[in-house]
Amino acid sequence: MKVIKITASWCTSCIIMNKIWNEIEKEYPLTVESYDLDMDEEEIEEYNVGDLLPVFIFMNNNKEILRIVGEKKKEDMINIMKGNDII
């Protein structure tokens, strides 16, 4: 499972979610590609990222199967991923 993680250095929710996401990455086998909204515009153009950050796009065989947008509690992130057979 590949996860595209899109954040921005100025985004308060992204800073909060980075700590939570680092914990999730240690607990579950996910391949993560991290991008900065301002620095990696060309790389993330195809993902149609809106104004709300952070964005976590879960990919299987290069097909999007789940998108989580915005700040979430760790338990909520895990429940969403479990409910969609990600973990």
C-alpha positions as CSV (number, residue, x, y, z in Angstrom):
1,M,0.0,0.0,0.0
2,K,1.4,3.4,-1.0
3,V,0.3,6.6,0.7
4,I,0.8,10.0,-0.8
5,K,1.1,12.5,2.0
6,I,0.7,16.2,1.1
7,T,1.4,18.8,3.7
8,A,2.7,22.4,3.9
9,S,5.2,23.9,6.3
10,W,2.8,26.8,7.2
11,C,-0.1,24.4,7.9
12,T,-0.9,24.0,11.6
13,S,-3.0,20.9,11.0
14,C,-0.1,19.4,9.0
15,I,2.3,19.9,11.9
16,I,-0.1,18.3,14.3
17,M,-0.8,15.4,11.9
18,N,3.0,14.8,11.3
19,K,3.4,13.6,14.8
20,I,0.4,11.3,14.6
21,W,1.3,10.1,11.2
22,N,4.9,9.2,12.3
23,E,3.4,7.0,15.0
24,I,1.1,5.3,12.5
25,E,4.0,4.7,10.1
26,K,5.9,2.9,12.9
27,E,2.9,0.7,13.7
28,Y,1.8,-0.3,10.2
29,P,3.6,-1.3,7.0
30,L,2.9,1.6,4.6
31,T,5.1,3.0,1.9
32,V,4.8,6.8,2.2
33,E,5.7,9.5,-0.4
34,S,5.7,12.9,1.3
35,Y,5.2,16.1,-0.7
36,D,5.0,19.8,0.3
37,L,2.2,21.7,-1.3
38,D,4.4,24.7,-2.1
39,M,7.6,22.9,-3.0
40,D,6.3,20.0,-5.1
41,E,3.6,21.5,-7.2
42,E,4.4,19.5,-10.3
43,E,4.5,16.2,-8.5
44,I,1.2,16.7,-6.8
45,E,-0.7,18.4,-9.7
46,E,-2.3,15.1,-10.8
47,Y,-3.9,14.5,-7.3
48,N,-6.2,17.5,-7.4
49,V,-5.5,18.7,-3.9
50,G,-7.9,21.3,-2.7
51,D,-7.4,24.0,0.0
52,L,-7.7,21.8,3.0
53,L,-4.6,20.1,4.3
54,P,-3.1,17.7,5.1
55,V,-4.1,15.2,2.4
56,F,-3.4,11.4,2.7
57,I,-4.1,9.5,-0.6
58,F,-4.0,5.7,-0.3
59,M,-3.0,4.0,-3.6
60,N,-3.2,0.4,-4.6
61,N,-1.7,-0.5,-8.1
62,N,-1.6,3.3,-8.8
63,K,-5.3,3.6,-8.2
64,E,-6.7,5.8,-5.5
65,I,-8.7,3.8,-3.0
66,L,-9.1,6.2,-0.1
67,R,-8.5,9.9,0.6
68,I,-8.3,11.4,4.1
69,V,-8.3,15.2,4.3
70,G,-7.8,17.4,7.3
71,E,-6.8,17.0,10.9
72,K,-7.9,13.8,12.6
73,K,-7.2,12.0,15.8
74,K,-4.9,9.0,15.6
75,E,-7.7,6.6,16.6
76,D,-10.0,8.1,13.9
77,M,-7.2,7.7,11.2
78,I,-6.7,4.1,12.3
79,N,-10.4,3.4,12.3
80,I,-10.9,4.9,8.8
81,M,-7.9,2.9,7.5
82,K,-9.2,-0.4,9.1
83,G,-12.7,0.3,7.8
84,N,-11.3,0.5,4.2
85,D,-9.1,-2.6,4.5
86,I,-5.9,-0.4,4.4
87,I,-4.4,-1.9,7.6
